[in-house]
């Protein structure tokens, strides 16, 4: 695949039985294009160094062709040729970690989260707590909710030492715990205090009150002053909507509980680029009609950034269960333009699904 045709790529290492040493190979996804007749889209793919020429991934439109490209390369990495083994491109000892494609499926994602959460204490102690009341929309009954901030403490995630501070919300229909990390105990505590206030800034589906009946909105405005960044965080112009051209788009209809009609939204994805060469890549992304001025999705390389953009809607918008969401209970459904229910396009499914 020519360099100017590559949309996203990832470097990995390959070993072959009976062959000494390791070889660098590159997963490549090209820019999707419409066929000559315009009735099908095709997306070039390759594993440079192993399969320089693979059949293109095909779809009914450019967006689906991209989805099929990710699925196909994921499948190729999970089932390499006999005697071939893939590894992450990293420094020792992490360069011995097998690479089995991305993104994770549901079971792999859950396992990764369990490993991530394993460093947090289960028996943390409460630093401060507050009791308030909550009332669901349409109900006259109020129930007690307890807000808690724990003592910050030090953790080790791999070789990195950091601080974390737990927060919790306990009530009749919620038992929620989260942790907020920082460079030191003070920063972790500050982030935790900010988050447990921000949550109450604009809830939907329920209201909150002080014990005396006054409305509760937390102790601070919704948007608190943030810590001054170590580096300039001036927004990269290439990631701002209007400054980039979409290479794939998915148009859907959205119906919210209580609405009399459906709203059209569009998931738009641009060309990934390096934000910091060799450190962070970004993929322009927006959901027109739902979120205004979204920033780009980030990744360790253009391949991960593209995957983050492709799966954002399915992972963080469509799959939100309104019955399980305490602060923003909202029954939202999505449909294809012809009215057929939209069930998502998970990237971990087999190619052709």
C-alpha positions as a printed Julia matrix, in Angstrom:
353×3 Matrix{Float64}:
   0.0     0.0    0.0
   1.43    3.37  -1.0
   2.12    5.78   1.86
  -0.4     8.37   0.68
  -3.12    5.69   0.65
  -2.63    4.71   4.31
  -5.3     5.99   6.68
  -4.08    4.29   9.87
  -1.37    1.85  10.81
   0.18    0.0   13.74
   3.64   -1.52  14.1
   3.88   -4.98  15.7
   6.55   -7.68  15.87
   6.39  -11.14  14.3
   8.2   -14.38  15.05
   8.15  -17.5   12.9
   8.97  -20.98  14.09
  12.32  -22.13  12.76
  13.41  -18.61  11.77
  15.85  -16.81  14.05
  15.06  -13.3   15.18
  11.98  -11.16  14.92
  10.59   -9.06  12.12
   8.62   -5.82  12.22
   5.29   -5.89  10.41
   2.68   -3.15  10.07
  -1.1    -3.38  10.16
  -2.44   -0.92   7.59
  -5.91    0.41   6.82
  -6.27    2.47   3.68
  -8.7     5.21   2.72
 -12.1     3.71   1.82
 -13.4     4.44  -1.67
 -16.63    3.9   -3.56
 -16.61    1.33  -6.35
 -16.9     2.5   -9.94
 -20.63    1.84  -9.98
 -21.13    3.51  -6.6
 -23.05    0.55  -5.16
 -20.31   -0.7   -2.83
 -17.37    0.67  -0.85
 -13.96   -0.93  -0.48
 -11.22   -0.29   2.08
  -7.62   -1.43   1.39
  -5.94   -3.46   4.13
  -2.5    -5.01   4.53
  -0.12   -6.57   7.03
   3.02   -5.09   5.54
   5.88   -7.57   5.84
   3.55  -10.58   5.83
   0.59   -9.9    3.54
   1.38   -6.8    1.49
  -1.66   -7.45  -0.67
  -4.91   -8.56   0.98
  -8.4    -8.45  -0.53
 -10.01   -5.12   0.41
 -12.69   -5.02   3.09
 -16.07   -4.24   1.58
 -19.22   -2.61   2.86
 -22.44   -0.96   1.79
 -20.88    2.44   2.46
 -17.55    3.97   3.49
 -18.29    3.65   7.21
 -19.1    -0.06   6.97
 -16.03   -0.67   4.82
 -13.89    0.81   7.62
 -15.66   -1.34  10.21
 -15.03   -4.46   8.1
 -11.37   -3.48   7.67
 -10.84   -3.38  11.46
 -12.71   -6.67  11.91
 -10.65   -8.38   9.2
  -7.26   -7.33  10.58
  -8.37   -8.23  14.09
  -9.31  -11.71  12.87
  -5.98  -12.07  11.03
  -4.08  -11.23  14.22
  -6.14  -13.64  16.31
  -5.62  -16.49  13.86
  -2.17  -16.0   12.29
  -0.66  -18.61   9.94
   0.61  -21.73  11.67
   4.0   -21.13  13.26
   3.57  -17.34  13.21
   3.3   -15.28  16.4
   2.57  -11.57  16.84
   3.79   -9.37  19.71
   3.38   -5.76  20.75
   6.0    -3.35  19.46
   7.41   -2.24  22.81
  10.47   -2.1   25.01
  11.53   -5.18  27.02
   9.96   -6.92  28.87
   6.62   -5.76  27.39
   7.78   -6.7   23.9
   6.98  -10.33  24.82
   3.28   -9.6   25.28
   1.3   -11.42  22.56
  -0.68   -9.23  20.21
  -4.1   -10.68  19.32
  -5.74   -7.77  17.56
  -7.97   -4.9   18.6
 -10.4    -3.94  19.95
 -11.24   -6.27  22.83
 -14.47   -8.23  22.79
 -16.84   -7.99  25.77
 -15.12  -10.74  27.76
 -11.63   -9.37  27.11
 -12.76   -5.85  28.0
 -14.27   -7.03  31.28
 -11.07   -8.91  32.15
  -8.96   -5.83  31.41
 -11.18   -3.73  33.67
 -10.84   -6.28  36.48
  -7.06   -6.08  36.2
  -7.22   -2.27  36.09
  -9.42   -2.11  39.21
  -7.36   -4.68  41.12
  -4.95   -2.02  42.36
  -7.74   -0.13  44.16
  -8.56   -0.9   47.78
 -11.9    -2.5   48.56
 -11.76   -1.52  52.24
 -10.98    2.2   51.88
 -12.01    4.45  54.74
 -14.44    7.39  54.57
 -12.96   10.86  54.94
 -16.19   12.88  54.75
 -19.82   12.16  53.87
 -23.05   14.04  53.21
 -26.7    12.98  53.22
 -29.12   14.41  50.66
 -32.47   13.41  49.17
 -33.43   12.33  45.66
 -36.75   12.19  43.85
 -37.49   10.62  40.49
 -39.43   12.63  37.93
 -43.11   11.79  38.16
 -42.83   10.53  41.74
 -43.78   12.25  45.0
 -41.48   10.13  47.13
 -37.98   11.08  48.19
 -35.25    8.74  49.4
 -31.92    9.3   51.13
 -28.61    9.29  49.25
 -25.22    9.33  50.97
 -22.25   10.99  49.23
 -18.81    9.86  50.39
 -15.21   10.88  49.75
 -12.55    8.49  50.99
  -9.04    9.03  52.27
  -6.64    9.36  49.29
  -3.89    6.74  49.15
  -0.97    5.61  47.0
  -1.22    2.84  44.41
   1.15    1.22  41.91
  -0.07    0.49  38.38
   2.73   -1.48  36.83
   5.91    0.52  37.43
   4.02    3.8   37.81
   3.29    5.11  41.31
   0.31    7.44  41.63
  -2.28    8.6   44.13
  -6.0     7.89  44.03
  -9.06    9.01  45.96
 -12.34    7.04  46.14
 -15.81    8.55  45.93
 -19.1     6.73  46.47
 -22.84    7.3   46.23
 -25.05    5.0   48.3
 -28.83    4.91  48.2
 -31.98    2.9   47.68
 -31.26    2.23  43.99
 -27.54    2.99  43.71
 -24.3     1.59  45.1
 -21.69    3.37  42.99
 -17.94    3.69  43.6
 -15.29    5.41  41.5
 -11.66    6.44  41.91
  -9.85    9.53  40.69
  -6.1     9.45  40.22
  -3.53   12.19  40.64
   0.2    12.82  40.79
  -0.05   13.19  44.57
  -2.62   12.8   47.36
  -3.71   16.43  47.18
  -4.46   16.29  43.44
  -6.35   12.98  43.78
  -8.5    14.46  46.57
  -9.13   17.63  44.54
 -10.28   15.63  41.51
 -12.55   13.45  43.62
 -14.19   16.47  45.29
 -14.71   18.13  41.92
 -16.26   15.06  40.32
 -18.74   14.36  43.1
 -19.97   17.94  42.68
 -20.03   18.03  38.88
 -22.3    14.96  38.81
 -25.15   17.0   40.26
 -24.84   19.92  37.84
 -27.46   18.83  35.28
 -29.11   15.51  36.14
 -31.99   14.23  34.03
 -34.83   12.02  35.2
 -34.48   12.88  38.89
 -33.96   15.83  41.23
 -31.84   16.24  44.36
 -32.52   18.16  47.57
 -30.9    19.14  50.82
 -32.56   17.53  53.87
 -34.51   20.79  54.43
 -36.05   20.54  50.94
 -33.9    23.1   49.13
 -32.66   22.03  45.64
 -29.2    20.45  45.7
 -26.71   21.23  42.93
 -23.44   20.48  44.65
 -21.16   23.01  46.3
 -19.72   24.61  43.17
 -20.74   25.6   39.66
 -20.87   22.8   37.1
 -17.56   23.76  35.52
 -14.91   24.32  38.16
 -11.54   25.92  37.48
  -9.17   23.17  36.38
  -5.58   22.76  37.42
  -3.21   24.7   35.23
  -1.71   22.14  32.81
   1.98   21.45  32.8
   1.97   21.95  29.05
  -0.1    24.13  26.84
  -3.42   22.44  26.04
  -4.37   24.83  23.31
  -6.74   22.95  21.1
  -5.19   21.45  17.99
  -6.88   23.15  14.97
  -6.86   19.89  12.99
  -9.29   18.34  15.47
 -11.85   21.18  15.49
 -15.08   20.59  13.58
 -15.08   22.5   10.32
 -11.31   22.2    9.9
 -11.32   18.63   8.65
 -13.03   16.58   5.98
 -14.94   13.41   6.84
 -13.67   10.23   5.21
 -16.64    8.18   6.49
 -20.06    9.04   7.9
 -22.93    7.12   9.48
 -26.38    8.75   9.48
 -28.91    7.54  12.06
 -32.2     8.58  13.64
 -32.46    9.11  17.39
 -35.62    8.9   19.48
 -35.66   10.0   23.09
 -38.3     8.97  25.59
 -41.1    11.56  25.57
 -40.19   13.0   22.15
 -42.88   13.04  19.47
 -40.45   12.54  16.59
 -36.98   11.37  15.66
 -33.86   13.48  15.28
 -31.24   12.86  12.62
 -27.66   12.51  13.84
 -24.47   11.81  11.9
 -21.28   10.13  13.13
 -18.4    11.66  11.16
 -14.78   10.43  11.16
 -11.77   12.2    9.71
  -8.19   11.31   8.82
  -6.01   10.41  11.86
  -2.85   12.44  12.43
   0.05   12.55  14.87
  -0.5    14.97  17.74
   2.94   14.23  19.17
   5.03   12.14  16.81
   5.58    8.7   18.26
   3.51    9.45  21.39
  -0.1    10.38  20.66
  -2.23   10.27  17.55
  -5.66   11.84  17.09
  -8.64   11.05  14.89
 -11.11   13.88  14.12
 -14.58   12.87  15.25
 -18.02   14.37  15.81
 -21.65   13.35  16.29
 -23.63   16.03  14.48
 -27.03   16.62  16.05
 -26.09   15.16  19.43
 -22.85   16.68  20.74
 -21.45   20.02  19.7
 -17.76   20.55  19.04
 -16.41   17.19  20.2
 -12.66   16.85  20.29
 -10.72   14.16  18.42
 -10.32   10.62  19.73
  -6.79    9.83  20.92
  -4.6     6.74  20.65
  -0.98    5.6   20.9
  -0.92    5.5   17.1
  -3.25    6.26  14.2
  -4.65    2.72  14.3
  -5.81    2.99  17.91
  -7.13    6.53  17.38
  -9.22    5.36  14.43
 -10.61    2.43  16.42
 -11.49    4.75  19.31
 -13.48    6.96  16.94
 -15.23    4.05  15.23
 -16.39    2.43  18.48
 -17.17    5.55  20.55
 -20.86    5.76  19.63
 -21.53    2.06  20.17
 -19.62    1.89  23.47
 -20.52    5.2   25.13
 -23.79    6.37  23.6
 -25.89    3.52  22.24
 -25.15    1.01  25.01
 -25.98    3.26  27.94
 -28.72    1.46  29.88
 -31.19    4.11  31.12
 -32.35    1.86  33.94
 -28.79    1.62  35.27
 -27.83    5.28  34.84
 -28.43    7.15  38.07
 -27.91   10.75  36.99
 -29.1    10.78  33.4
 -32.0     8.34  33.08
 -33.09    8.77  29.51
 -34.63    6.1   27.3
 -32.96    6.69  23.93
 -33.3     4.48  20.88
 -31.51    4.61  17.53
 -32.64    3.65  14.04
 -31.33    3.38  10.5
 -32.71    6.08   8.15
 -35.36    3.6    6.9
 -36.68    3.13  10.45
 -35.06   -0.24  11.16
 -33.69   -0.46  14.74
 -29.94    0.17  14.86
 -28.16   -2.53  16.88
 -24.67   -1.11  16.54
 -21.61   -2.23  14.59
 -19.21   -3.72  17.17
 -15.66   -3.95  15.85
 -14.92   -7.26  17.59
 -17.38   -9.25  15.45
 -16.15  -11.57  12.71
 -15.58  -10.04   9.26
 -18.67  -10.03   7.07
 -21.04   -9.91  10.05
